[in-house]
Amino acid sequence: MSHLAFLLVCILRGMTTPGATPPDPALASDFGSLDFQAQSEGAVYHWMNGMIVPRPIAFVTSVSEEGVVNGAPFSYFNAVTASPPVLSIAVGRREGVPKDTSRNIRRSGQFVVNVCSVDLAGSISLAAGDFPADQSEIEVAGLTLLPSTRISVPRVANSPIHLECELERVVELGEGPVDLILGRIVFVHFRKDLLDDEGRIDPARLDPLARMAGLSFGRVGDFFEVPRGLS
Ligand SMILES: Cc1cc2nc3c(=O)[nH]c(=O)nc-3n(C[C@H](O)[C@H](O)[C@H](O)COP(=O)(O)O)c2cc1C
């Protein structure tokens, strides 16, 4: 795409173009500010949930010592690096007590990230309830399991993408503390109908579920391409 065409696309889409306006200190009055270190834990949680959006959702399956399959959603989740293929999930604690997901992953060293599409919003919210460790959220949410290939933790057939993970390490953060789980992806499964003609995941077919703040979710749409650089 030529520079001119790129500028035209930017203007039509209402995007700011580099160098379009000089720095203007007067614009600072448009912004509210917060000293994050002076905020309560609850306030920080709400601000972060509202500001860092949209977040993808990992519906994580793990297995307890007694063999109960646990399922729970986590939106403090993302890719960390592709080489090695590592993802992260931040699992909080309940009054200092680790959640089942964290306990199971530490014990077995294995888990599956089941990627969430929009149609899973209801079931994963149901599964997020505070259930005893001997009760499987998978049954409560009416989900169907499939065996995994490399690990013994099953995956969820209702999800379009399954990332089989082995625990890389757990980093404890803060006083709570929160367990930042780093998992290495060792095997993946994807629904065949997600692929476009070039064999790539088509985001429109994936229809990824996005987590916003509070009880709010979103649908990611209106995909467009923007060239890099100006040449
Ligand atoms: C959409 C969604 C996203 C969530 N994200 C997180 C998260 O990133 N970290 C966390 O600790 N809890 C998160 N939760 C809450 C957990 O899912 C919830 O505490 C769950 O009961 C944990 O289950 P477990 O004890 O079986 O591991 C989320 C809940 C929902 C509905």
The ligand as a Gaussian input file, in Angstrom:
#p B3LYP/6-31G(d) Opt

LIG

0 1
 C      -14.390000     -14.276000      32.895000
 C      -13.675000     -14.543000      34.181000
 C      -12.324000     -14.284000      34.290000
 C      -11.635000     -14.552000      35.486000
 N      -10.300000     -14.276000      35.553000
 C       -9.609000     -14.573000      36.684000
 C       -8.191000     -14.348000      36.744000
 O       -7.553000     -13.900000      35.798000
 N       -7.544000     -14.696000      37.907000
 C       -8.206000     -15.226000      38.981000
 O       -7.577000     -15.549000      40.001000
 N       -9.550000     -15.450000      38.948000
 C      -10.256000     -15.145000      37.829000
 N      -11.606000     -15.403000      37.758000
 C      -12.250000     -16.052000      38.899000
 C      -12.001000     -17.563000      38.902000
 O      -12.487000     -18.149000      37.696000
 C      -12.740000     -18.190000      40.092000
 O      -12.109000     -17.746000      41.290000
 C      -12.801000     -19.696000      40.064000
 O      -13.718000     -20.133000      41.043000
 C      -11.471000     -20.368000      40.371000
 O      -11.713000     -21.752000      40.326000
 P      -10.813000     -22.869000      41.003000
 O      -10.826000     -22.661000      42.495000
 O      -11.514000     -24.106000      40.572000
 O       -9.439000     -22.743000      40.442000
 C      -12.323000     -15.092000      36.598000
 C      -13.712000     -15.334000      36.505000
 C      -14.376000     -15.061000      35.310000
 C      -15.854000     -15.330000      35.208000

